[in-house]
């Protein structure tokens, strides 16, 4: 409950500061690589969940 209320108090300038801090920590060249890895991880998760649903449906039949 506390974490959901924290996001209500973060304004646009705080998001900008957080973004700049991430840019400084990881650098401009590393961020696209991180996003590519995140995207592929999400895609693999979706594919695995679809496979699990299809095997569950086959078991029910």
N, C-alpha and C positions, 0 to 999 in steps of 0.2 A: 504494500500500500504506500509505503514511503517513496519507493522508486517511481511510482506513477505520478506522484505529486511533484517530484523534482523536475520533471520535464515541463511542467506548467510554468515554472519560474525561469526557464532558460529562454533568453530573448535572442533576436537575430545576431546581435553583436557577439554574444557568447559562442554561437555556432561558428562565426567567422574566426574568432580567436582559437577555438578548438581545431578548426580546419588548418589554420596557419601553423599551429603546434604540430599537427600530424605531418604537414608538408616539411617542416624543419627536421622532424625526427627521421622520417623515411626518405626524404629527398624526392625530387620530381620524377626521376627515372624508375624508382622502386614502386611508386603508387600504382601505375598501370599493371605491373606484374602482380601486385597484391590483389587488385580487382579482378584480374584474369583468373587467378587461383580461386578467389571467392566465387566467381561465376561458374567455374567448372565444378566446384564442390557442390554448389546448389543444384546444378544440372544432374550430377551423379546421384544426389539425394532424391531428386524427383524421379529419376529413372528407377532407382531401387524401390521407391515406394509404389510406383506403377507395377513393377514386377511382382511385388508382394501382394498387391491387390488382385492381380490376374491369377496368381497361384491360389489365393484364398477362394476366388470364384470357382476355379476348377475343382477344388476340394469339395465345395458345397454341391456341385453337380454330381 
